[in-house]
């Protein structure tokens, strides 16, 4: 219901999908040192999750915090030394490849001055830039006033009074349009991954769990318990077996409830979890641990006290007793179901569908796990068709171990791509996967054995067929080292889309295809060209010092699917909100701020930042707007930092569909 309400708001106004952010508040104070010396103290209070850069940032890095006091002709005071600052945090930034100092929560800056003549206040300015984990704001300049009569004076970026300025004339001069000209088309935002698809994947996971030695032998034992003739009759036993299957489903659905609570606290938290670097590393370690458990080197078990308590609950009889039987099955089978559920959890925790994807996956898992118990209780003769327990159960478990091991490196690759460690580029990733699936093929052919394997006297048809299939896949992985002469990169493997690193992330054949895209840096010029070639526009609000803009441009745009859209289907207009190049004199105008006050546009960064706030009510970067130049219509909901290839590709495809429909 919450998401439907948001979509309704989007259909009313373009302002609904954007916001103006102001995460730093500035306060000033004055402290007397001696007779004529004073300290001008400036304190920045920074909202949680944001960071403010230091005054000292290496060249080609983010915009540093810069203070100025008085003016060049100032004769009332003299600045002594440089402005000091807090210790802050210093990190080795992998995107800028340099050590960068920044502040979180708060920062204090102190400048000593010597008063020459009697004064009541000192004016100054601070220019700064702030970022969080997914976006940056354009450089902002704030006026500071140090009042010698009052101990503290608060100075925010929005304290100036509105002037009598005709914004419409200015917008037409600068951009050739006014905000009222821009329309939001019928909402065509990115479709969420089908919950039925997630349900199906969960159902498949449950089927795999059924074929493990922890669960499969339980089917005939449990069904025979419910179907044996007792005082209450066979019909009552069947109804309890059906109830037993239902409670298995309920147990796994209950496991997803906490994630709905997280989603209600912060709708973005699931996406933050899924893209968190250290969580991806933890997933890698856990999946490796799961894999060696499946290989038979150790068993995963939950505390025995849990099993004891649930077994005691079974003695309650009736519906409660059946529920505790289902809970006991979930606990004792954890050594086999845990790794499969872990895969489901890691694959479902995204903002694309939120916790409901996890619930759908858990529902599929619970249905496939509970259905056989109810089905065989109703038709006990069907159990004669079940294969007998034996070595094939352990073989299934070992195969799952190889798959878990391969999946583990996908999570390590996620962390490596974000941090740009260069550890798991496309070459080592492919080599590791080739070794894993070659090992699986050798296992199926009986050349490799694990602790719980039974002796193989003769290879079965299923093992031979499976071995040939897996060996063929390993050869397919080897083909990923073929060189694509057109792009001078390794060949992208379709089956590994979204699993392997992009082919441009390479040791031997690195690719920077972003630099080869036809890009306009002037809005009017780009719009004119788009009309000429009859293509939609992607307006890219970006920054030279924007970390996440660089991540998108270097990691996502070079991907084959994304590159194709940007190269062939869209006209790209990149507007840099931190471009310091001076505007022509006729464009250096004063404008009204969206959230109050006025601002003088001095450079191109000011011009494009003003365009973003005036027309799209947003001031964070990166920010991508798909635009129809023929009717000034926004084609779908703009997005910010979107590191998921499929989600970003679907965003571009939806905009293209809307453009084709309109034209």
C-alpha positions as CSV (number, residue, x, y, z in Angstrom):
1,X,0.0,0.0,0.0
2,X,2.9,2.3,0.8
3,X,4.5,1.8,-2.6
4,X,1.1,2.4,-4.4
5,X,0.7,5.6,-2.6
6,X,4.2,6.7,-3.7
7,X,3.4,5.9,-7.3
8,X,0.2,8.0,-7.0
9,X,2.3,10.9,-5.8
10,X,4.7,10.5,-8.7
11,X,1.8,10.8,-11.1
12,X,0.8,14.1,-9.6
13,X,4.2,15.9,-9.8
14,X,7.7,15.4,-10.9
15,X,8.7,16.8,-7.5
16,X,7.5,13.7,-5.8
17,X,10.5,11.5,-6.8
18,X,13.2,13.9,-5.7
19,X,14.3,16.0,-2.7
20,X,16.6,18.8,-1.8
21,X,19.2,17.7,0.8
22,X,20.9,19.9,3.3
23,X,22.9,17.6,5.6
24,X,25.4,20.1,7.1
25,X,24.5,23.0,9.5
26,X,27.1,25.6,10.4
27,X,27.4,27.6,13.6
28,X,30.0,30.3,14.4
29,X,31.4,31.7,17.6
30,X,34.2,34.0,18.8
31,X,36.7,33.3,21.6
32,X,39.1,35.9,22.9
33,X,42.8,34.8,23.2
34,X,44.5,38.0,24.4
35,X,44.0,41.8,24.1
36,X,43.8,41.9,20.3
37,X,43.8,38.3,19.3
38,X,40.6,36.2,18.8
39,X,39.7,32.8,17.6
40,X,37.0,32.5,14.9
41,X,35.4,29.1,15.6
42,X,33.3,27.4,12.9
43,X,31.5,24.2,13.8
44,X,29.8,21.9,11.2
45,X,27.1,19.5,12.4
46,X,26.8,16.7,9.9
47,X,23.8,14.4,9.6
48,X,24.4,10.7,10.2
49,X,25.7,8.8,7.2
50,X,27.2,11.9,5.5
51,X,30.9,13.0,5.6
52,X,32.5,16.3,5.0
53,X,36.0,16.5,3.4
54,X,39.0,18.1,5.0
55,X,40.7,21.4,3.9
56,X,43.6,19.4,2.7
57,X,42.7,17.1,-0.2
58,X,45.2,16.0,-2.8
59,X,44.9,17.4,-6.4
60,X,42.2,15.6,-8.5
61,X,40.4,14.5,-5.4
62,X,37.1,15.6,-3.9
63,X,36.4,19.3,-3.3
64,X,38.1,20.4,-0.1
65,X,36.5,22.5,2.6
66,X,37.8,26.1,2.0
67,X,37.4,29.1,4.3
68,X,37.9,32.8,3.5
69,X,37.6,35.7,5.9
70,X,36.9,39.4,5.1
71,X,38.1,40.7,1.7
72,X,41.4,41.7,0.0
73,X,41.0,45.3,1.1
74,X,40.3,44.4,4.7
75,X,42.0,46.8,7.2
76,X,40.2,46.0,10.4
77,X,41.9,42.6,11.2
78,X,44.7,40.4,10.2
79,X,44.6,36.6,9.6
80,X,47.3,34.7,11.6
81,X,48.3,31.3,10.2
82,X,46.0,28.8,8.6
83,X,42.6,27.5,9.7
84,X,43.1,24.5,12.0
85,X,40.7,21.5,12.0
86,X,39.9,18.3,13.9
87,X,41.7,15.0,13.4
88,X,38.9,13.4,11.5
89,X,39.3,10.1,9.6
90,X,41.9,9.3,6.9
91,X,41.3,6.5,4.5
92,X,43.0,5.1,1.4
93,X,40.2,5.8,-1.1
94,X,40.1,3.1,-3.8
95,X,38.2,5.2,-6.3
96,X,40.5,8.3,-6.3
97,X,43.6,6.2,-5.4
98,X,44.7,8.6,-2.7
99,X,44.5,9.1,1.0
100,X,41.6,11.4,1.8
101,X,40.6,12.9,5.1
102,X,37.0,13.5,6.1
103,X,34.7,14.2,9.1
104,X,31.6,12.5,10.4
105,X,28.9,13.8,12.7
106,X,30.8,17.1,13.5
107,X,33.9,19.1,12.7
108,X,35.4,22.2,14.3
109,X,37.6,24.7,12.4
110,X,39.5,27.5,14.2
111,X,41.2,30.6,12.7
112,X,43.2,33.0,14.8
113,X,43.0,36.7,13.9
114,X,44.5,39.9,15.3
115,X,42.1,42.9,15.5
116,X,43.6,46.2,14.2
117,X,40.6,48.4,14.4
118,X,37.4,48.3,16.4
119,X,34.9,45.9,14.8
120,X,31.6,44.3,15.7
121,X,31.7,41.3,13.4
122,X,33.8,39.5,10.8
123,X,32.2,38.0,7.7
124,X,33.5,35.0,5.9
125,X,32.5,32.1,3.6
126,X,33.0,28.4,3.5
127,X,32.9,26.2,0.4
128,X,32.4,22.5,1.0
129,X,31.3,19.2,-0.4
130,X,29.5,16.3,1.4
131,X,28.9,12.7,0.3
132,X,27.3,9.6,1.7
133,X,27.7,6.0,0.6
134,X,25.6,6.4,-2.6
135,X,25.6,10.1,-3.6
136,X,27.4,13.4,-3.3
137,X,26.1,17.0,-3.2
138,X,27.5,19.7,-5.4
139,X,30.0,22.2,-3.9
140,X,28.1,24.6,-1.8
141,X,29.2,28.1,-0.5
142,X,27.8,29.4,2.8
143,X,28.2,32.9,4.3
144,X,29.6,33.0,7.8
145,X,29.2,35.8,10.3
146,X,31.4,35.9,13.5
147,X,29.6,38.3,15.9
148,X,31.9,39.8,18.6
149,X,28.9,40.9,20.7
150,X,27.0,37.6,20.8
151,X,28.6,34.4,21.8
152,X,27.1,32.2,19.1
153,X,25.5,33.0,15.8
154,X,23.9,30.2,13.7
155,X,24.4,30.4,10.0
156,X,22.7,28.0,7.6
157,X,22.7,27.8,3.8
158,X,19.1,29.0,3.5
159,X,19.0,32.2,5.6
160,X,19.1,34.7,2.8
161,X,15.8,36.4,1.9
162,X,14.2,35.9,-1.5
163,X,14.8,38.7,-4.0
164,X,12.5,40.0,-6.7
165,X,14.1,37.8,-9.4
166,X,12.3,36.5,-12.5
167,X,13.4,32.9,-12.6
168,X,11.4,32.1,-15.7
169,X,13.4,34.5,-17.9
170,X,16.6,33.3,-16.4
171,X,15.7,29.6,-17.0
172,X,14.9,30.3,-20.6
173,X,18.2,32.1,-21.0
174,X,20.2,29.4,-19.4
175,X,18.3,26.2,-20.3
176,X,15.8,27.1,-23.1
177,X,12.9,26.0,-20.9
178,X,11.1,26.6,-17.6
179,X,10.3,23.9,-14.9
180,X,6.6,24.0,-15.9
181,X,7.5,22.8,-19.4
182,X,8.9,19.5,-18.0
183,X,6.2,16.8,-17.7
184,X,6.3,13.4,-16.1
185,X,5.0,10.7,-18.4
186,X,2.8,7.8,-17.3
187,X,4.8,6.1,-14.5
188,X,7.0,3.4,-16.0
189,X,9.4,2.8,-13.2
190,X,11.5,-0.3,-13.1
191,X,9.4,-3.5,-12.6
192,X,10.2,-5.5,-9.6
193,X,11.4,-9.0,-10.0
194,X,8.4,-11.2,-10.0
195,X,7.6,-12.7,-6.6
196,X,6.4,-15.8,-8.4
197,X,9.9,-16.2,-9.9
198,X,11.4,-15.9,-6.4
199,X,8.8,-18.4,-5.2
200,X,9.9,-20.8,-7.9
201,X,13.5,-20.5,-7.0
202,X,12.6,-21.2,-3.4
203,X,10.6,-24.2,-4.4
204,X,13.6,-25.5,-6.4
205,X,15.7,-25.0,-3.3
206,X,13.3,-27.0,-1.2
207,X,13.4,-29.8,-3.7
208,X,17.2,-29.9,-3.5
209,X,16.9,-30.0,0.3
210,X,14.5,-33.0,0.0
211,X,17.3,-34.9,-1.8
212,X,19.7,-34.6,1.0
213,X,20.5,-37.3,3.6
214,X,19.1,-35.0,6.4
215,X,15.6,-34.8,5.0
216,X,14.9,-37.7,2.5
217,X,15.0,-40.6,5.0
218,X,12.5,-38.6,7.2
219,X,9.7,-38.8,4.6
220,X,8.7,-42.5,4.9
221,X,9.3,-42.5,8.7
222,X,7.1,-39.5,9.3
223,X,4.4,-40.5,6.8
224,X,4.1,-44.0,8.3
225,X,3.7,-42.4,11.7
226,X,0.7,-40.4,10.5
227,X,-0.9,-43.1,8.4
228,X,-0.7,-46.0,10.9
229,X,-4.1,-47.1,12.2
230,X,-4.8,-45.8,15.7
231,X,-7.6,-44.9,18.0
232,X,-8.5,-41.9,15.9
233,X,-8.6,-43.7,12.5
234,X,-6.6,-43.2,9.4
235,X,-8.5,-40.1,8.3
236,X,-7.4,-38.2,11.3
237,X,-3.8,-39.3,10.6
238,X,-4.0,-37.9,7.1
239,X,-5.4,-34.6,8.3
240,X,-2.6,-34.3,10.8
241,X,0.0,-35.1,8.1
242,X,-1.5,-32.3,5.9
243,X,-1.4,-30.0,9.0
244,X,2.3,-31.1,9.5
245,X,3.1,-30.0,6.0
246,X,1.4,-26.7,6.5
247,X,3.3,-26.0,9.8
248,X,6.6,-26.7,7.9
249,X,5.6,-23.9,5.6
250,X,4.7,-21.6,8.5
251,X,8.1,-22.2,10.2
252,X,10.0,-20.9,7.2
253,X,7.6,-18.0,6.7
254,X,8.1,-17.0,10.3
255,X,11.9,-16.8,9.6
256,X,11.2,-13.9,7.1
257,X,9.2,-11.8,9.6
258,X,12.2,-9.9,11.1
259,X,13.2,-8.6,7.7
260,X,9.8,-7.0,7.3
261,X,10.4,-5.2,10.5
262,X,13.7,-3.9,9.2
263,X,12.1,-2.9,5.9
264,X,9.5,-0.9,7.8
265,X,12.1,1.0,9.8
266,X,14.1,1.9,6.7
267,X,13.0,0.9,3.2
268,X,16.6,1.0,1.9
269,X,18.1,-1.1,4.6
270,X,17.8,-4.4,2.6
271,X,19.6,-2.8,-0.3
272,X,22.2,-1.5,2.1
273,X,22.7,-5.0,3.5
274,X,22.9,-6.6,0.1
275,X,25.5,-4.2,-1.2
276,X,27.5,-3.9,2.0
277,X,31.2,-4.8,1.3
278,X,31.9,-6.5,4.6
279,X,28.6,-8.4,4.6
280,X,29.6,-9.8,1.1
281,X,32.9,-10.9,2.6
282,X,31.0,-12.6,5.5
283,X,28.8,-14.3,3.0
284,X,31.9,-15.5,1.2
285,X,33.3,-17.0,4.4
286,X,30.0,-18.5,5.4
287,X,29.5,-20.2,2.0
288,X,32.9,-21.6,2.0
289,X,32.2,-23.0,5.5
290,X,28.9,-24.4,4.2
291,X,30.6,-26.0,1.2
292,X,33.1,-28.0,3.3
293,X,30.2,-29.1,5.5
294,X,28.5,-30.5,2.4
295,X,31.7,-32.2,1.5
296,X,31.5,-34.1,4.8
297,X,34.4,-32.7,6.7
298,X,32.2,-31.6,9.6
299,X,28.5,-31.3,10.5
300,X,26.4,-28.2,11.0
301,X,24.1,-28.5,13.9
302,X,22.0,-26.2,16.0
303,X,22.2,-26.5,19.8
304,X,20.9,-29.9,21.0
305,X,18.9,-28.1,23.7
306,X,16.7,-26.7,20.9
307,X,15.9,-30.1,19.6
308,X,15.2,-31.4,23.2
309,X,12.7,-28.6,23.9
310,X,10.9,-29.1,20.6
311,X,10.7,-32.9,21.1
312,X,9.2,-32.3,24.5
313,X,6.6,-30.0,22.8
314,X,5.6,-32.9,20.5
315,X,4.2,-34.7,23.6
316,X,1.5,-32.0,24.0
317,X,-0.5,-33.8,21.3
318,X,-3.1,-32.3,19.0
319,X,-2.3,-29.3,16.8
320,X,0.4,-28.0,19.1
321,X,2.2,-31.4,19.0
322,X,2.1,-31.4,15.2
323,X,3.6,-27.9,15.1
324,X,6.5,-28.9,17.3
325,X,7.1,-31.9,15.1
326,X,7.5,-29.5,12.1
327,X,9.8,-27.3,14.1
328,X,11.9,-30.3,15.1
329,X,12.3,-31.3,11.5
330,X,13.5,-27.8,10.6
331,X,16.1,-27.9,13.4
332,X,17.5,-31.4,12.9
333,X,17.7,-30.9,9.1
334,X,19.5,-27.6,9.4
335,X,22.9,-29.1,8.4
336,X,21.5,-29.6,4.9
337,X,18.8,-26.9,4.7
338,X,21.0,-24.2,6.3
339,X,23.3,-23.6,3.3
340,X,20.4,-23.7,0.8
341,X,18.5,-21.2,3.0
342,X,21.7,-19.1,3.2
343,X,21.8,-18.9,-0.6
344,X,18.1,-17.9,-0.7
345,X,18.7,-15.2,1.9
346,X,21.8,-13.7,0.2
347,X,20.0,-13.7,-3.2
348,X,16.8,-12.1,-1.9
349,X,18.0,-9.3,0.3
350,X,17.6,-6.4,-2.2
351,X,15.5,-3.3,-2.3
352,X,13.9,-4.6,-5.4
353,X,10.9,-6.1,-3.7
354,X,12.3,-5.8,-0.2
355,X,11.5,-8.4,2.4
356,X,8.6,-9.7,0.3
357,X,11.0,-11.4,-2.1
358,X,12.5,-13.2,0.9
359,X,9.0,-14.2,2.1
360,X,8.2,-15.5,-1.4
361,X,11.4,-17.5,-1.5
362,X,10.8,-18.9,2.0
363,X,7.2,-19.8,1.0
364,X,8.4,-21.7,-2.1
365,X,11.0,-23.5,0.1
366,X,8.5,-24.4,2.8
367,X,5.9,-25.6,0.2
368,X,8.3,-28.0,-1.5
369,X,9.6,-29.3,1.8
370,X,6.2,-29.8,3.4
371,X,4.2,-31.0,0.3
372,X,5.7,-34.5,0.1
373,X,4.7,-35.3,3.7
374,X,1.1,-34.3,3.1
375,X,1.0,-35.9,-0.4
376,X,2.4,-39.3,0.6
377,X,0.1,-39.4,3.7
378,X,-2.9,-39.0,1.3
379,X,-1.5,-41.5,-1.2
380,X,0.9,-43.8,0.7
381,X,1.3,-46.2,-2.3
382,X,3.2,-43.5,-4.1
383,X,6.1,-44.0,-1.7
384,X,6.8,-47.3,-3.5
385,X,8.1,-45.1,-6.4
386,X,10.6,-43.4,-4.2
387,X,14.3,-44.5,-4.7
388,X,15.8,-46.2,-1.7
389,X,18.2,-44.2,0.5
390,X,21.8,-44.8,-0.3
391,X,25.1,-43.2,-1.6
392,X,23.2,-41.0,-4.1
393,X,22.0,-38.8,-1.2
394,X,25.6,-38.0,-0.2
395,X,26.5,-37.4,-3.9
396,X,23.7,-34.8,-4.0
397,X,25.0,-33.2,-0.9
398,X,28.6,-33.0,-2.3
399,X,27.3,-31.5,-5.6
400,X,25.6,-28.8,-3.6
401,X,28.9,-28.2,-1.8
402,X,30.6,-27.5,-5.1
403,X,27.8,-25.1,-6.1
404,X,28.0,-23.3,-2.7
405,X,31.8,-22.9,-3.2
406,X,31.3,-21.4,-6.6
407,X,28.7,-19.0,-5.3
408,X,31.0,-18.0,-2.5
409,X,33.4,-16.4,-4.9
410,X,30.5,-14.4,-6.4
411,X,30.1,-12.5,-3.1
412,X,33.9,-12.0,-2.8
413,X,33.8,-10.6,-6.3
414,X,31.0,-8.1,-5.3
415,X,33.2,-6.7,-2.5
416,X,36.3,-6.6,-4.8
417,X,34.4,-4.7,-7.5
418,X,33.2,-2.0,-5.1
419,X,36.5,-1.5,-3.3
420,X,38.6,-2.0,-6.5
421,X,41.1,-4.2,-4.7
422,X,42.0,-5.8,-8.0
423,X,42.1,-9.3,-6.3
424,X,39.3,-11.0,-8.1
425,X,39.3,-9.6,-11.6
426,X,37.8,-11.5,-14.5
427,X,40.9,-13.7,-15.1
428,X,41.3,-15.2,-11.5
429,X,37.5,-15.5,-11.2
430,X,37.2,-17.6,-14.3
431,X,40.2,-19.7,-13.3
432,X,38.7,-20.4,-9.9
433,X,35.3,-21.4,-11.4
434,X,37.0,-23.6,-14.0
435,X,38.9,-25.4,-11.2
436,X,35.6,-25.8,-9.1
437,X,33.6,-27.2,-12.0
438,X,36.4,-29.4,-13.3
439,X,36.7,-30.8,-9.8
440,X,32.9,-31.5,-9.8
441,X,33.2,-33.3,-13.1
442,X,36.1,-35.4,-11.8
443,X,34.0,-36.2,-8.7
444,X,31.1,-37.4,-10.8
445,X,33.4,-39.6,-12.8
446,X,34.7,-41.1,-9.5
447,X,38.2,-39.6,-9.6
448,X,37.7,-37.6,-6.4
449,X,36.3,-38.9,-3.1
450,X,35.0,-37.3,0.1
451,X,34.7,-38.7,3.6
452,X,31.2,-40.1,3.5
453,X,31.3,-41.4,-0.1
454,X,30.4,-45.0,-0.7
455,X,32.7,-47.2,-2.9
456,X,31.8,-46.9,-6.6
457,X,31.8,-50.2,-8.4
458,X,30.3,-48.9,-11.6
459,X,29.4,-45.5,-12.8
460,X,25.7,-45.0,-13.2
461,X,24.2,-43.3,-16.3
462,X,23.2,-40.3,-14.2
463,X,26.8,-39.8,-13.0
464,X,28.2,-40.1,-16.5
465,X,25.7,-37.7,-18.0
466,X,26.1,-35.3,-15.1
467,X,29.9,-35.4,-15.5
468,X,29.7,-34.7,-19.2
469,X,27.4,-31.8,-18.6
470,X,29.6,-30.3,-15.9
471,X,32.7,-30.8,-18.0
472,X,31.1,-29.1,-20.9
473,X,30.3,-26.1,-18.7
474,X,33.9,-26.0,-17.5
475,X,35.0,-25.8,-21.2
476,X,32.4,-23.1,-21.8
477,X,34.1,-21.1,-18.9
478,X,37.5,-21.5,-20.7
479,X,35.9,-19.9,-23.8
480,X,35.6,-16.7,-21.7
481,X,39.3,-16.1,-22.4
482,X,38.7,-15.6,-26.1
483,X,39.5,-12.0,-27.1
484,X,36.8,-9.9,-28.6
485,X,38.7,-8.0,-31.3
486,X,36.1,-5.2,-31.6
487,X,36.3,-4.2,-27.9
488,X,39.8,-5.6,-27.2
489,X,38.5,-7.4,-24.1
490,X,37.8,-11.0,-23.2
491,X,34.5,-12.4,-24.5
492,X,31.6,-11.8,-22.1
493,X,29.8,-15.1,-21.2
494,X,26.1,-14.9,-21.2
495,X,25.5,-17.6,-18.6
496,X,27.7,-15.7,-16.2
497,X,25.9,-12.4,-16.5
498,X,25.6,-10.9,-13.1
499,X,27.9,-13.5,-11.6
500,X,31.4,-12.9,-13.0
501,X,33.1,-9.5,-12.9
502,X,32.7,-7.4,-16.1
503,X,35.2,-8.2,-18.8
504,X,36.6,-4.7,-18.6
505,X,37.7,-5.4,-15.0
506,X,40.8,-7.2,-16.2
507,X,44.5,-7.6,-15.5
508,X,45.6,-8.1,-19.1
509,X,42.9,-6.4,-21.2
510,X,41.4,-3.6,-19.1
511,X,38.7,-1.5,-20.9
512,X,37.6,2.1,-20.4
513,X,34.8,2.1,-23.0
514,X,33.1,5.0,-21.1
515,X,35.6,7.4,-22.6
516,X,34.5,6.4,-26.1
517,X,30.9,7.4,-25.6
518,X,29.6,10.5,-27.5
519,X,28.9,12.8,-24.6
520,X,27.5,16.4,-24.6
521,X,28.4,18.7,-21.7
522,X,26.0,21.5,-22.8
523,X,22.3,21.0,-22.4
524,X,21.0,23.0,-25.3
525,X,23.6,21.4,-27.7
526,X,22.7,17.9,-26.6
527,X,18.9,18.6,-26.9
528,X,19.4,19.9,-30.4
529,X,21.4,16.8,-31.4
530,X,18.8,14.5,-29.9
531,X,16.0,16.1,-31.9
532,X,18.1,15.8,-35.0
533,X,18.7,12.0,-34.6
534,X,15.3,11.4,-32.9
535,X,16.7,9.7,-29.8
536,X,15.8,10.1,-26.1
537,X,18.3,11.8,-23.8
538,X,19.9,10.6,-20.6
539,X,20.7,13.6,-18.5
540,X,23.6,12.6,-16.2
541,X,24.0,14.9,-13.2
542,X,27.5,14.1,-12.2
543,X,30.7,15.6,-10.7
544,X,34.4,15.3,-11.2
545,X,34.8,14.7,-7.5
546,X,31.8,12.5,-7.1
547,X,32.9,9.0,-5.8
548,X,29.7,7.1,-6.8
549,X,29.5,8.9,-10.1
550,X,32.9,7.4,-10.9
551,X,31.8,4.0,-9.7
552,X,28.9,4.0,-12.1
553,X,30.9,5.4,-15.0
554,X,33.8,2.9,-14.5
555,X,32.0,-0.2,-13.2
556,X,28.5,-0.2,-14.7
557,X,28.5,1.9,-17.9
558,X,31.3,-0.3,-19.5
559,X,29.2,-3.5,-19.1
560,X,28.1,-4.8,-22.5
561,X,24.4,-4.4,-21.9
562,X,24.6,-0.9,-20.5
563,X,27.2,0.3,-23.0
564,X,24.9,-0.8,-25.8
565,X,22.0,1.4,-24.5
566,X,24.2,4.5,-24.0
567,X,26.0,4.1,-27.3
568,X,23.1,3.2,-29.6
569,X,19.8,4.2,-28.0
570,X,20.4,7.4,-26.0
571,X,22.0,10.8,-26.4
572,X,24.2,11.3,-23.3
573,X,24.3,14.7,-21.7
574,X,26.7,14.8,-18.7
575,X,26.3,18.0,-16.5
576,X,29.1,18.5,-14.0
577,X,27.8,20.3,-10.9
578,X,31.4,20.9,-9.6
579,X,32.8,22.4,-12.9
580,X,34.7,25.5,-11.8
581,X,35.0,27.0,-15.3
582,X,33.6,30.6,-15.2
583,X,30.3,31.2,-17.0
584,X,30.1,33.9,-19.7
585,X,29.3,37.3,-18.2
586,X,25.7,37.3,-19.6
587,X,25.0,34.0,-17.7
588,X,26.4,35.2,-14.4
589,X,23.0,35.9,-12.9
590,X,21.3,35.8,-9.5
591,X,18.6,33.2,-9.1
592,X,16.1,32.2,-6.4
593,X,16.9,29.1,-4.4
594,X,14.3,26.4,-4.4
595,X,14.3,26.3,-0.6
596,X,14.6,30.0,0.0
597,X,17.2,32.8,-0.5
598,X,19.1,33.8,-3.6
599,X,22.3,32.6,-5.3
600,X,24.7,34.1,-7.8
601,X,25.7,31.7,-10.5
602,X,29.4,32.1,-11.2
603,X,30.5,29.0,-12.9
604,X,29.2,26.0,-14.9
605,X,28.9,23.9,-11.8
606,X,26.5,26.5,-10.3
607,X,24.5,26.5,-13.6
608,X,24.0,22.8,-13.7
609,X,23.4,22.4,-10.0
610,X,20.7,25.1,-10.2
611,X,19.1,23.3,-13.2
612,X,18.9,20.1,-11.2
613,X,17.3,21.7,-8.2
614,X,15.0,24.0,-10.1
615,X,13.7,21.4,-12.6
616,X,14.0,18.1,-10.7
617,X,14.0,19.1,-7.0
618,X,17.1,17.1,-6.3
619,X,20.7,18.0,-5.4
620,X,22.4,14.7,-5.1
621,X,24.7,13.0,-7.6
622,X,24.8,10.7,-9.5
623,X,21.2,11.4,-10.7
624,X,19.9,10.1,-14.1
625,X,17.0,11.5,-15.9
626,X,15.6,10.0,-19.1
627,X,14.1,12.8,-21.2
628,X,12.1,13.1,-24.4
629,X,13.5,16.2,-26.2
630,X,10.5,16.4,-28.5
631,X,8.0,17.2,-25.8
632,X,10.1,17.9,-22.7
633,X,8.7,14.8,-21.0
634,X,10.5,12.8,-18.3
635,X,10.2,9.2,-19.5
636,X,10.2,7.4,-16.2
637,X,11.2,7.9,-12.6
638,X,14.8,9.2,-12.3
639,X,17.3,7.1,-10.3
640,X,20.5,7.8,-8.4
641,X,23.3,5.4,-7.7
642,X,22.3,2.0,-9.1
643,X,25.1,-0.5,-9.0
644,X,22.9,-3.4,-10.1
645,X,23.4,-4.1,-13.8
646,X,19.9,-5.6,-14.4
647,X,18.1,-2.9,-12.5
648,X,19.9,-0.1,-14.3
649,X,19.4,-1.9,-17.7
650,X,15.7,-2.2,-17.0
651,X,15.5,1.5,-16.1
652,X,17.0,2.4,-19.5
653,X,14.8,-0.1,-21.3
654,X,11.6,1.3,-19.7
655,X,12.6,4.8,-20.8
656,X,13.2,3.6,-24.3
657,X,9.8,1.9,-24.4
658,X,8.1,5.1,-23.3
659,X,10.0,7.2,-25.9
660,X,9.0,4.8,-28.7
661,X,5.4,4.8,-27.6
662,X,5.3,8.6,-27.6
663,X,7.0,8.9,-31.0
